[in-house]
Amino acid sequence: MAAEGVEIGVGKCLYETDAAIKVVIDGKDADPMWIPKSQIHEDSEVFEDGGEGVIVVSAWFAKKSGLGE
């Protein structure tokens, strides 16, 4: 069973490294943010540079980053 994921919005990946992706989330005034690849949930539609869609992260990362419960 996969760990719980939290949808943080629809967005686009602007840049990718071996360890993380830099995303911008539509409709939020916040600056682009880095998300460790290890915290991207399997239900996410965005995994790599140029990817667009719903961004889903681990519940732990969402809480730590102030993005979810």
N, C-alpha and C positions, 0 to 999 in steps of 0.2 A: 504494500500500500504506500502510495506517494505521500510525502509530507504535505500539509495544508498550504495552499497558495493564496496570495492576496492580489487581486487585480488593482493596479495603481493607475491605470488609465490607458489611453490610446496614444501611441507615440512613434518615434522613429529613432533608429540608431544612427548616430552621427560618426562614430569612430569605434574601432575595435582593437584591443590588444590581446595578447595570449590569455590574460587573466580577467579582463573586464570589458564591458561595453559602455559607451557614453551615449546617453539618450536624452531626448527632449520630449516632454509630455505635453500633448495638445491641450490648450485651454488653461494651462497653469503658467503663472508669471515667473515661476522659479527658473533659475539658470539650469542648463543641462547638467545632468548628474551621472556619476559613474556607478554602475552596478556590477559587483563581482559575478563572473559567470557561474560560480558555485551557488549563487543565490537566485538564479533565474529558474523559475518553476517550469516543469515540463509542459504545462498548459499554455505557456507564453507563446505569442506569435512572433516575438522579436528575440533573436539570438545572435545576430551578426550585423556587421556594417551594411547599411542600406536597408535593413529590415524595417518594416512598418506594420503596425497592428496593435493588438491588445498586449500590454506588458504585465506579466504575472511574476511575482517574486515570492520568496519564502515568507511565511508569516513572521519569522524572527527578524528578517531584514526590514520588512515593512514597518514593524513596530520600532525597531532601533532607529530607523530613518525618519520616523514621524509621518509615514505614509499610510498607515493603516492601524488596525486595532492593537 
